[in-house]
Amino acid sequence: MNLAPTNLEDRFLGCILGHAIGDAVGAPFEGIPADVVYRQFGSIHRMLSNPNQSEWFYYTDDTEMSFSVAEVLIEDGEIDPRKLAAAFGRNYHPGRGYGPGTRAILDAMRDDGDWEELANTTFPGGSLGNGAAMRVAPVGLVFRRDPIAILEQARRSALPTHRHPIGIDAAQVLAAGVAYLVQLRGDFERGPFLQALRAIARTDEVSYALRIASKLTPDDSLGTLGHGLEAHRSVPTAIACFAMNPGSYLDTISAAISLGGDTDTLAAMAGALSGAWLGASAIPRHLVDRLENGAKGRDYLASLAMSLMQCPGE
């Protein structure tokens, strides 16, 4: 499919805002089954297409943790897990929708407790959830030209909360997806994109889900890939939501939200990928304008995107 690539600044901004807006508009539907989403709200695409939005969209822990990753990259040019943990604790607002296990770890980060022990023991095997992948997009932006660094920096960004191989693997794949898209020139092709990501995957669970995603047709349900908290049942799904709708940010996040389940994280990850490819100029203006804009709201996120462009990433 022919898509004229946008400039790099627009893509960085698109990735950061696309992530936050997907997170924010997906949040009200979190935990609702797909059939109930449709029965109660109708077409998500039609709802989000309405330019007369009156409510504000508020981001969740997905975005709060993502800008912590960005802040550490801007300050140090790389991820130090301990410094990242300090940033998580500094930015932590429990009301942003953190799960109970993550809250325990972040409470320890904020209060100078033994968060490393909790990261190892709170979740069986160190957490195979999607929490590391949901915040990793800035890593893909900064290290877009260095495939080896992407994997290592994504691994480091996961460690404060995620020690399970699946949780780390999914974060590495999502970061690689952002990197692939933000520097892609020419046409986007779904097959080569998914093949490149599958080549990176190191766990059978993530690799298998990406293989299934590569075989989907427009008539197939993306829900077959999963929509829950487990990284291998949500990260490939978010990737597929974008890959099946590469020409439209709105189509991408609508597809993610319509699946139900972990809608904020699905739409955040899918939105980051879409924004990295299409740029901020492709995100409907009425959605951008209704994203919260407090001390670390829309304008702050935009400033982070511009600062991330100055990180060497080498």
C-alpha distance (Angstrom), angle and dihedral (degrees) to the residues before:
residue distance angle dihedral
M1 . . .
N2 3.79 . .
L3 3.76 115.0 .
A4 3.78 123.4 162.3
P5 3.81 106.3 -129.7
T6 3.78 115.1 -125.6
N7 3.79 125.5 -134.3
L8 3.79 120.0 -78.6
E9 3.80 95.0 -108.9
D10 3.80 91.0 55.1
R11 3.80 90.4 48.7
F12 3.80 94.9 50.5
L13 3.78 89.7 48.8
G14 3.79 90.7 44.8
C15 3.79 92.5 53.0
I16 3.82 94.9 49.9
L17 3.82 96.3 41.7
G18 3.79 92.5 37.5
H19 3.78 89.3 56.7
A20 3.81 94.8 47.4
I21 3.80 95.1 45.2
G22 3.81 92.5 47.6
D23 3.79 88.6 50.3
A24 3.80 93.4 47.5
V25 3.80 98.9 45.3
G26 3.81 91.7 42.7
A27 3.80 95.0 50.6
P28 3.84 98.6 81.1
F29 3.82 90.4 57.9
E30 3.80 97.6 48.6
G31 3.78 114.6 134.2
I32 3.80 95.1 10.7
P33 3.84 115.8 124.5
A34 3.79 115.8 -115.8
D35 3.81 95.1 -112.5
V36 3.79 91.1 51.0
V37 3.82 91.2 48.4
Y38 3.79 89.7 56.6
R39 3.80 95.3 40.7
Q40 3.80 94.0 50.5
F41 3.80 101.5 33.9
G42 3.79 106.9 20.2
S43 3.79 119.0 -150.5
I44 3.81 110.8 8.9
H45 3.79 89.1 -160.9
R46 3.80 91.7 55.6
M47 3.79 91.4 46.4
L48 3.81 94.0 50.7
S49 3.81 91.9 43.7
N50 3.79 90.9 63.9
P51 3.83 106.1 110.4
N52 3.80 91.8 -161.1
Q53 3.78 95.6 75.4
S54 3.79 109.6 162.7
E55 3.82 102.6 177.5
W56 3.78 125.9 77.9
F57 3.79 119.4 -119.0
Y58 3.81 115.6 -131.7
Y59 3.78 122.2 -161.1
T60 3.80 124.7 -133.6
D61 3.80 137.5 -144.6
D62 3.82 88.9 -63.5
T63 3.79 92.0 70.7
E64 3.79 95.8 34.2
M65 3.80 90.9 57.3
S66 3.80 92.1 41.3
F67 3.79 93.4 58.2
S68 3.79 89.2 48.6
V69 3.81 87.3 59.3
A70 3.80 89.4 48.4
E71 3.81 92.8 49.2
V72 3.82 92.5 53.2
L73 3.80 91.9 47.6
I74 3.80 91.5 50.0
E75 3.79 92.5 48.4
D76 3.82 99.7 42.2
G77 3.80 107.2 14.2
E78 3.80 90.3 -126.5
I79 3.79 141.7 46.5
D80 3.78 119.9 -90.0
P81 3.83 105.3 -177.6
R82 3.79 92.7 -144.9
K83 3.79 93.1 50.8
L84 3.78 89.4 46.3
A85 3.80 90.3 51.8
A86 3.82 88.5 52.7
A87 3.82 89.8 51.5
F88 3.80 91.1 49.3
G89 3.79 89.7 52.3
R90 3.80 92.8 46.0
N91 3.80 94.2 50.8
Y92 3.79 96.6 37.8
H93 3.80 117.7 129.2
P94 3.84 110.3 172.2
G95 3.80 91.7 -152.9
R96 3.81 91.6 67.7
G97 3.80 91.8 86.8
Y98 3.79 105.1 -92.3
G99 3.80 116.6 167.3
P100 3.81 119.0 -115.9
G101 3.80 95.1 -104.7
T102 3.78 93.1 49.6
R103 3.79 90.6 46.0
A104 3.79 89.8 57.0
I105 3.80 91.1 53.0
L106 3.81 93.3 45.1
D107 3.78 92.4 46.8
A108 3.80 86.6 57.3
M109 3.81 91.3 47.2
R110 3.79 91.1 51.1
D111 3.81 94.6 43.5
D112 3.82 97.2 42.5
G113 3.80 92.7 -109.0
D114 3.80 129.9 146.9
W115 3.79 96.7 -76.1
E116 3.81 92.9 159.2
E117 3.77 91.7 62.0
L118 3.79 90.1 48.1
A119 3.81 91.2 49.4
N120 3.79 88.2 56.4
T121 3.80 97.8 43.9
T122 3.82 110.9 25.6
F123 3.81 92.5 75.9
P124 3.82 123.3 38.5
G125 3.79 107.0 -101.0
G126 3.79 92.1 0.9
S127 3.85 100.8 -63.3
L128 3.78 125.9 -61.2
G129 3.80 91.1 -160.1
N130 3.79 126.6 125.7
G131 3.81 95.2 -109.7
A132 3.80 94.6 105.7
A133 3.81 92.8 48.4
M134 3.79 93.9 46.9
R135 3.83 91.6 63.7
V136 3.81 102.5 34.3
A137 3.82 101.9 88.9
P138 3.85 95.0 100.6
V139 3.82 88.8 59.4
G140 3.80 90.3 57.3
L141 3.79 91.2 50.2
V142 3.79 97.1 49.3
F143 3.82 98.0 41.4
R144 3.78 96.4 36.6
R145 3.82 92.9 127.6
D146 3.80 96.4 47.5
P147 3.84 114.9 64.1
I148 3.80 93.6 -176.7
A149 3.80 93.1 50.7
I150 3.80 91.1 48.4
L151 3.79 91.1 60.1
E152 3.78 94.9 45.1
Q153 3.80 95.9 43.7
A154 3.82 91.8 46.2
R155 3.81 88.6 50.8
R156 3.79 91.1 51.6
S157 3.81 91.3 47.6
A158 3.80 89.8 55.2
L159 3.81 98.2 49.2
P160 3.81 100.9 80.6
T161 3.81 89.8 67.2
H162 3.82 108.9 2.9
R163 3.79 124.7 58.8
H164 3.82 100.7 153.4
P165 3.84 114.8 107.1
I166 3.81 92.2 -127.1
G167 3.80 93.4 52.5
I168 3.81 90.9 48.9
D169 3.81 93.9 43.2
A170 3.79 93.0 52.5
A171 3.81 90.9 50.2
Q172 3.79 90.7 51.5
V173 3.80 91.6 49.8
L174 3.81 93.2 48.8
A175 3.82 91.7 48.8
A176 3.81 89.8 49.3
G177 3.80 89.4 50.7
V178 3.80 91.3 54.8
A179 3.80 90.6 48.1
Y180 3.81 92.2 49.0
L181 3.79 92.8 51.8
V182 3.78 101.4 40.6
Q183 3.79 92.0 58.8
L184 3.82 99.7 33.0
R185 3.77 114.4 123.8
G186 3.79 123.1 -165.5
D187 3.78 124.4 9.0
F188 3.77 127.0 -0.8
E189 3.80 112.4 -129.5
R190 3.77 118.9 -171.2
G191 3.81 96.8 -150.3
P192 3.81 98.4 55.6
F193 3.82 91.1 41.6
L194 3.80 94.1 54.8
Q195 3.79 91.7 40.3
A196 3.82 90.2 54.5
L197 3.79 91.7 50.9
R198 3.78 93.4 46.2
A199 3.80 89.0 53.6
I200 3.81 88.0 59.5
A201 3.81 97.0 47.9
R202 3.80 113.4 103.6
T203 3.80 101.1 -175.9
D204 3.78 124.4 73.3
E205 3.80 91.4 -132.5
V206 3.81 96.3 57.4
S207 3.81 93.4 38.6
Y208 3.81 92.4 51.3
A209 3.79 93.2 49.3
L210 3.80 91.0 50.8
R211 3.80 89.8 50.3
I212 3.79 90.2 53.4
A213 3.82 89.7 47.3
S214 3.80 90.2 54.4
K215 3.81 90.3 56.8
L216 3.81 97.2 50.4
T217 3.78 119.7 115.9
P218 3.83 127.2 -157.0
D219 3.82 87.7 -98.2
D220 3.79 93.9 56.8
S221 3.79 124.1 92.1
L222 3.78 116.4 -114.2
G223 3.78 86.6 -150.3
T224 3.80 89.6 79.3
L225 3.81 87.3 75.8
G226 3.79 92.5 57.5
H227 3.78 136.2 -109.4
G228 3.78 104.5 -143.8
L229 3.79 136.6 108.6
E230 3.81 95.7 -87.3
A231 3.79 109.8 104.2
H232 3.81 95.5 -133.2
R233 3.81 90.2 51.0
S234 3.78 97.5 49.3
V235 3.81 112.3 24.0
P236 3.84 94.4 60.5
T237 3.81 87.4 44.3
A238 3.80 92.3 54.8
I239 3.80 89.7 47.1
A240 3.80 89.9 51.5
C241 3.82 91.9 48.5
F242 3.78 87.7 60.4
A243 3.81 97.0 38.2
M244 3.81 91.6 53.7
N245 3.82 91.7 48.1
P246 3.82 105.9 32.7
G247 3.79 95.4 148.2
S248 3.80 98.1 58.6
Y249 3.79 133.1 49.0
L250 3.80 89.9 -165.1
D251 3.80 92.9 51.6
T252 3.80 90.2 48.8
I253 3.79 98.4 53.3
S254 3.81 92.5 37.6
A255 3.81 89.2 56.4
A256 3.81 90.3 50.5
I257 3.80 95.6 48.0
S258 3.79 93.2 44.9
L259 3.80 89.6 62.8
G260 3.79 91.8 67.9
G261 3.79 121.7 -150.3
D262 3.81 116.4 78.8
T263 3.79 91.5 10.8
D264 3.79 99.8 159.4
T265 3.79 93.8 54.3
L266 3.80 94.3 41.1
A267 3.80 91.4 51.5
A268 3.82 92.6 42.6
M269 3.81 93.4 54.4
A270 3.80 93.9 40.8
G271 3.81 90.3 45.3
A272 3.80 92.0 52.1
L273 3.81 90.5 53.5
S274 3.79 93.2 46.2
G275 3.79 92.2 47.3
A276 3.80 91.7 48.6
W277 3.81 89.3 56.5
L278 3.80 104.3 34.3
G279 3.80 99.8 29.8
A280 3.78 131.4 -135.6
S281 3.78 91.3 -69.9
A282 3.82 88.7 70.0
I283 3.81 94.4 55.9
P284 3.83 110.6 96.5
R285 3.78 107.8 -101.9
H286 3.79 94.1 -134.7
L287 3.80 90.1 60.1
V288 3.80 92.1 49.7
D289 3.79 92.2 48.1
R290 3.81 93.6 52.7
L291 3.81 95.7 51.1
E292 3.79 108.7 111.0
N293 3.78 114.0 -94.8
G294 3.78 108.4 -164.0
A295 3.80 126.4 129.0
K296 3.81 91.9 -51.5
G297 3.77 99.0 21.7
R298 3.79 135.1 109.3
D299 3.81 98.5 -39.5
Y300 3.79 92.6 45.7
L301 3.79 91.4 50.6
A302 3.80 90.0 50.5
S303 3.81 90.1 52.1
L304 3.80 90.2 51.1
A305 3.80 90.2 53.3
M306 3.80 91.0 54.0
S307 3.81 92.2 46.3
L308 3.80 91.6 49.6
M309 3.79 88.1 59.1
Q310 3.79 88.6 63.8
C311 3.82 94.2 55.1
P312 3.80 109.5 106.7
G313 3.80 95.7 -137.7
E314 3.78 92.5 -165.7
